[in-house]
């Protein structure tokens, strides 16, 4: 019988800029710390998008809009990745 490999402690975050994962999530970090990380990024993205929604679009070039969109995408991708670790930990059956 082959024993399965133990779960990896550090899970790579999704990224599009590199072929090798450089940002990792510690899946054994305290839930409160994971939540704080998610909360910080989600609140930053929401405040940023709110600021942009209150700004007149003709004031900015198309490149600026693409930059805003990319920043929001990166922040929300981070949130999604950390949330997946929180969900996995939250649904584990206690030993």
N, C-alpha and C positions, 0 to 999 in steps of 0.2 A: 504494500500500500504506500502510495506517495503522499507525503504530508504537503498540504498547500503552503505556499510562502506566507510568512506573516505580513499583515497589512503594512504598507509603507507609512512611516511617520510624516514625512514631508511630501506633500502633494503639489505638483507643479500647477501654477496658475495658467490660464489660457492666455496665449499671447500670439500676436501675428507678426511682430517685428523681428523675431529671432527663431531659429530652428532648434535651439537648445534652451530648455527651460532655465531661466535665471531667477525667477521669483517663485518662492515656495510657500505653502501654507503648512504650519505645524498643526497636524490634526489632533495632537495631544495637548494643545494649548488650552487653558481654562476657557470654558464657554463664555464667561463674562468678557474676556479679552477678545475673543473672536467677534462677539457681538459689538464691542466698542469699535473694532476695526470696521465692521460693516456699517455701523451707524455713522461714523465719521465720513466715510466715502459717500454714503447715500445722501446725507444732509448736505454735503458739499455739492454734489451733483444737482440736487433739487434747488439749492440757492443759486447756483450758476445758471441753470435753465430758467429759473424765475427772472433773474436779472436779464437774460437774453430775451425773454418773452416781453419784457417791459421796454426794450430798446427798439427804436425804429430801424427796421431792416434796410431801408435805403441808405442809411448811414454807413453801411459796411459793404465791403467787397465780397464776392462769392467765396474767395479763399478764406475769409474770416469765418463765414458760416460753416465751411468744411472743418475748420480748426475747432470751432465750438462743438460741432457734432462729434468729432473724434475724441475730444476731451471727455465729453459726457459718456461716450461708448466705453472708453477705458475705465472710467470710474465705476460704471454700472457692471462691466464685466468682472471687475474685482469683487463687487458686492455679490454677484451671482456665484462666483467661485467659493467665497468664504461661506455664503449661505448653504451651499451644498455640503460643506464640512459640518456646519452646525446641524443641519438636518440629519446627516448620517449619524452624528453623535447623539442627537436627540431621540432617534428612533431605535437606538441599540437597546437590547434587552440586558438589564443588569445581571452580572454574574453571581 
